[in-house]
């Protein structure tokens, strides 16, 4: 009995000594130049994306061609943690049974170089057998809206349980609802895997919140230009159904007037009352007049010069008057006058 206990204890001690010796050897190779870093068995995921998730870097083509460029240095601690990062990366893609074989480190102590090799056994991912939309509140949603939301999903039965794709689909559902009058919608994802991590079921729990409309529009920081030119560019009107995308559309249309250096359009969700959301627009006005001077020299034109004058909101309604004078050997004294009319009374 005592002899058997001694043998078992001795075996454990030897294993621990071997482990510490291996860790010590890896630490002794710290700061060795990495001459190669092989990842074998990568078939179902993007290898470049996987390598970006790791701290250990192999030599690039630049290191092979440009001899003076130093190769990346080895860190035993980073390399051990990278093996855990690989498993985390694969699990996020749905490969819960993936594993990494014992690492191979070939060191050249004379040249202070290492060559690394990791073998990845991917195994099969957990695949979706059910994708469901469910109401998460008492309001629920109509069957028509349910069908519209299902059409937004890119996940299909038998796809791997990929965290990134789950989040993309959750965002797509939320964006669709925000553009259909539900800016307060909440979408949560729940996934359940079987005990062997081979199949999974996904449920998108949706709380639409109250149907909302656009409220009154407040425009701030206008001094030089009338607010009516801004209101003409709005893609919505008060009391219309709220659509998040129309805020961005309005912002772009206002900016294209070239009367403002910056434009911000936002919904004041925290000030919403009874489903009516007030809108705030802030602008930074551009100068009424702009003069630009340019000069240069070319082999054909030789000495050339340009004077550009721009008058914003010329005679109102966001008109822009632009006058340009250009002189060169090819175009001596060219004059151009342009009137832009983005809006009509």
N, C-alpha and C positions, 0 to 999 in steps of 0.2 A: 504493500500500500504506500509506504513512504517512498519507495523507489519509483513507483509510477508517478507520484506527485512531483518528485524531483525532476523526472524526465519531462513532464508537462510544463513545469515552471521553467526549466532550462530551455525548452523549445520556444516558449513565449519570449524569454529574455534574448535568445538568439535572433528571433524575428524583429524584436524592437531594436536591437543593435544594428541589424541589417538595414532597417528603415532609416535610422539616424545616420548611418554611414552613407546611404544613398542621398539623403537630404544634404548631408555635409558635402558630398561630392558635387551636387548641383550648386551649392553655395560657393564652392571653390572655383566653379566655372563662371561665376558672375563677372560681367564686363568682358567676356570673350566675344569676339566678333561672330555674328551669325552668318554663316556661309550658305545655309539652306534651311528652309522651314517647309516641310511637306505636310499637307493635310490629305490623307487618303481616305477613300470611301464616301466623299461628299458627292452625292448624286441628286438629292431631292431639294436642296436649297442652293441659293446663290453663294458660291465660294467667296467672291469678292466682298459681299455683304457680311459673311461670317468673319472674314479676316478683319474687317473694320471694327468688329465687336471685341477683338482681342488686343491685349497690350503688347504681346510679342509680335515683332515685325520681321518678316524675312527680307532678304536683299531684293531690291527692285532692279529693273533693267538698267537704271542709271548707275547703280553700284557696280554692275558687271561691265559696263562700257567705259564709264569715267573712273579710271583706276585710282584717282586721287580722292574720290568721294568715299567717306568712311562708311563701313557697313553698320547696321544697327547692332546694339550690344545686348547680350543675353542677361536676363535676370531670372534666377531660379524661382524666386517667389512669384513673379508675374507669370511664369510658365506654368506653375502649379495651379494658380488661380484661373488661368486661361482654360484649363481643362474643365473647370466648373462653369466658366462662361460659355463654353461650347454646349454643355448640357442645357444651360438656361436658354441659350439661343434656339436650340432644337425644340425644347418644350414650348417656347412661344410660337413655334410653327406647327405644333400639334404632335411632335415626335416625343412622347413621354417615355418611350422604352429605348430611346437612343442611349448609347454608352460609348465611352472612350477607352480603348485598349491601353495597357501600360505604355508610357512614353518611351521613345528611343532617343537617347542623347549620345551622339558620337563626338567626343572631344579630342582635339589635337592640342595637348598642353604646350608643345614646343612652339607652335604658331599662335597659340591662344585663340583657337577657333572652335566653333561647335556646329554640328549639323543636327537638325531636329526633325523628328518624324512622329506624327500622331495618326493613329488609325481609328476612324470613326465607324461604329456599327450603327447604322441609322434605325433599322427595323421599321415596321409599318407604323404610320401615324394613327392617331385616333380620328376616325372618320365620322362625319355627321350623318345621322340617321333620321333626324327630325329638326325642322326649323319652324318656330312658331312665333306669332305675334299675339300678345295678350295685353288687355287693358289693366293698368296698374292703379286705377282709381275708379270711383263710382260713376264718373261721367261716361267712361267708355268711348267708343267711336263707331261710326256707322260702317256698314259692310262695304260701301263704296270707297270710303277712306282706307279701310283695311286692304282692299284690292290694290288701291293706288300705292300704298306703302309696300306691299309685297313686290310690286314691280320695281321698286327702288333697290331691292336686295340683289346683291351679286353672288351671295353664297348659294351653293347648290348641295343637294343631297350627295353624299359620298366625298365631299370636299374635306380636307384636313381641318382640324380645329385650330385655326390660325388666329392668334390674338390680334395681329395687325389688321387682318381682314374683318374680324369682329368689330373692331373699333371703327374701321372705315364704313362699315354698314350702319353702325350706330349713328355716326356723324351724318350719313346720307339721310337717314330717317329723320333726324332732328332738323336738318336743313330744309327738308321737304315740308315738315310741319310748320317751321318758322315762316315759310313762304306761302302758307295756306291759312294764315290767320292765327297760328298758335305759337307765338314767340316764347311762351312760358312752358312749352312742352319739355318733358323729361323722358329720356330713353335709357334704360338700364339693360345690361346683358347678363343672363344667367346661363351657365353651361354645366352639364352633368355628364360625367364619364362613367363607364362601367368599371368593374373592379380590375379588369385586365388592361385598361387604357386602350381598348381597341375601337370602341364606338362612343359617340357623344350625342347629346341632345342640347339644342340651343333655344332659349326663349328670350325674345326682345319684349321687355315689359315697358309699356308706353302709357304715360299720363299726359294727355294733350293739354290740360288746363283749359282756361276759358277762351272762346273765340274773341279775337280783338280787332279793333279798327284803328286807323290813323286818327290822331287828334289834331289840335291846332299846331301851327308851325311858328316857332319863334326864331327870328334871324338876328344874330348879334354881330357887332363890330363893323357895321357898314357906315361909312361917312361920305365917301366920294361918289358912290354909285347907288342908284335907287334899288330898293328891295324888290320892286316889281320884276326886274330882269332876272332875279333869282327865282321868284315864284313861278315864272313862266317855264323854267326848266325842270320843275319838279315832276317826277313820274307818277305821282299820286295826288289825291285830294283828301281833305278831311272827311271822315266817316266811311271811306272806302275800307275794304278788308285789308288788314295789315299784311304786308309782304316784305320780308327782310331784304330781298334782292333789290327792291325799288329804292332803298336808301342808297345803295352803292351806285345804282343807275343814275339817280339824281345828282349825287356827288360828282360823277364823271361828266355829266352834262353841264353842270355849273362851272366846273374847272375848264371845260373846253371853250367857254366864253373868253378866256384869257384876260379877264378882269381881276382875277384873284391869284395870289401866289400860293395860297393854301385854302382848302375847303374841307370842312368836317361836317358830316350829317349823321346824327345819332338819335336813336329812340330812347326816351327817358323812361325806361321800364319801371324804375322805382317810383315814378310819379303817376303811373297808370291808375285810372279810376273807372270802375264798371266796364272794363275791357277797352277803354279809350286811352291810347298811348300818345302823349305829346311828343313832338319832334323838335329838336334843337339843331340849328345850323350856325356854325361859326366860320367866318372867313377872314383871311388876311388880304387886304386889298393891294393890288399892284398900282404903281404910279400912273397918273393920267397920261404923262408923256414919257417916252423912252427914246433916247438917241444912242445909236451904236455906231462906232467908227471902226473901220478895218483897213489894214494896209498890208501889202506883201510884194513879192517879186517873183516872177516866173520867167522861164526861158522864152516863152511865146508872148505872153502878155507884157513882160518886163515889169516896170513899176505899175502897181494897181492900187486903187483906193476905193472905199465904199463908205457912204454915209446913209444910215437908215433911221428914219424918224417914224414913230408910231404914236397915234393919238387914240386913247381908249375911250369908249362910250361917246364917240363923235356924234353930236346931234341926238343923243339918247338912244334907247332901245339896243344897247350893247354893241353899237356899230364900232368898227375899228378902221381908222384911216392910216394907211401906210404909204410913205413916200421914200423912195430909194434913188440915190444918185451913185453911179458907178463910173469910174474912169480907168481906162487901160489903153494900151496900144491897139488892141483889137476892137474895143468898144469905147471910143473917146466920147465922154459926155452922155452916157445913157441915163435916161430918167424914166422912172416907173411910178405910177400912182395907183394904189389899189384900195378899194372900199369893200370891207367885209360886212355883210348884213346877216348875222345869225338869227335875229328875231324880227318879226314884223308887228307893227302896232295893232 
